Amino acid sequence: MASARAGSVTSGRPIGLIAMVGAVVSFALSTPIVKWSGETGVVVAFWRMWASFAIWWAVIAVLRLRPSESGERRPLPTRRTWATVLPCGLLFGVNISLLFTAVTKTSIAHLEFLTALTPLVAVPASAVLFGERPDWTALRWVPISLVGIALVLFFGPASGTATVEGDLLVLVVIFVWTGYLMTTKRARGSGVDTIDFMACMMPLGLITAIPMALILAGDEIFDLTARGWFVVLVLSVLTGTIAHGCIAFAQQHVPIATITVMQTAQPALATAFAFVILSERIRWPQAVGMVLVIVGIALFTLSAQRRPDRHRDGVETPPGSSGTERSESPRPA
């Protein structure tokens, strides 16, 4: 429903723009905060999932205590909802575990600007799986981003924290996250609302997050420091609840094109936060590369959302019917 309404929005309302700013800033803060914790990334992901699980079910409990105008209480998620969200949860558990692990193995600049390439995978995947017809001329913008990524990856400080292992792990994260986006789109398209979706996804994500934490961290999952617990709680509220809620709200008030452009600021913000929080530095060629990545991805995504003027069979495409259904953050945290 939110995506349908978003498609009919003609101009961004201030409250929607404020919500998007909140979402982008929240997501941008997440990776530097994970690294600042000093903990094993998969351990932070493990406990963040448990905390978000508790928060979303607390939301369900509060809503059930408040009957509607008709006197009915909000129903619990149905068996069908659980089954529909299952693939999303499994992929999300893998994604957050790998993402938080990658945070500790590479620089924030590398991680953020690599994950910014997600639309290059997600747009073709949507075309194959959902029959969407993006404007393939958008591919002309891809080289801009690829040149930018090359500058970011190969011109980092000699004393930086980036590693090849971490960068390769980020590439795996991109494909897992794309799978999550595709299954999420199918689940939301079947009528699962935001609250039920999040309340089911978090516990289902633990099905994959628990074994990954045990394999990668073992007994370390119980050795969080006070700073580690603080980070878990902050992430659970900041991204696990507020950021996702802000994006769902903004989709009702802000055009998809505006959301897309605003989200391209996330990698640059995260890199700035990493400089302030972690003292991670960048060199001027990397700064140029970051600008190129943002410009290229923004142009690619906006162009791809516009369908061609005619279908393959020559039938006119009605005005206003172009565009992908919704825009998603490159990755949640």
C-alpha positions, 0 to 999 in steps of 0.5 A: 500500500505504501508503495502504491501511494508513493507512486502517486506522490507528485511532490515531497512533503516536508514531513516525508523529507524529514523522515528520509533524512532521519533514515539516511543519517541512521543507516549512515551511522550504523557501520561506524558504530559497529566498528567503534564497538571493537566487538566481533561483527557477527556477535553484534549482529547476533544480539542486534537481531535478538534486541530488534526481535524484542522491540518489534514484538513489544510493538505488536503487544502494545497495538493489541492492547489498543482495540480499534474503533470497531472494538477488534484487537490487532491480530497476530501474524498468520501462518501464511504471513510467517511462511511468506516472510520466511525467505526474507528472514533467512536472507536477512540473517545471513546479510546482517551477519556478513555485513557486520563481519565485513565492517571489521575487515575493511574500511567504512569508505570501501564498504559503503561505496561498494554496497552503493553498487547494489542497484546495478545488481538489483535492477536486472534482478527485478527485470528477470524475476518480476518482469519489470521493464527498466530503461536499459539505456541507464547502463550508460551511467555505469562506467562513471560509478565503476571508475569512482569505485576504482578510485576509492579502492586503489587510492586509500591511505597506506595505513588504512584498515581496508583488506581484500578479504573484507572487500570480497565479503562486501561483494557477497553481501551485495548479492545476499542483500539483492536476494533479500530485496527480491523476496521482500518485494514479493512478500510486501506485494502479497499484502504483508504490512510493515509491522507484521513483516518486521515482527516476523522477519527478526525471529526468522532471521535468527534461524541463520544468524544463530549458526553463523554466530556460533561458527564464526565467533563460538563462545565470544557471543557471550563476551560483549563489553559494556560498549558492545551492549550499548552499540547493540541497543543503539542499533536496535533502536536506530536502524532496526526500528526508527530507520525502517519506520522512517522509510516506510513513512516517507514512501507515502509522502515523497516521490520514489525519485526523491528517495533514490537521490537522498539515499545516495548520500548515505555512503558519503555520510557514513565515511564522514562519520567514520572520520569523526568517530574512527579517525579513518582518513581518505585521500583526495582521489578517493573523494573524487571517486566517491563523487563519481559513485554517487553521481553514477548510481543516482543517474543509473537508478533514476534512468532505470526507473523510467520505462521506455515510451512504448512496450515491445509490441508497440503499445503506448505506455500510459504516462505516469506508469513508469518506474520501479515499484519502490526504492530500498536502502542499499543495506540495513544494519 
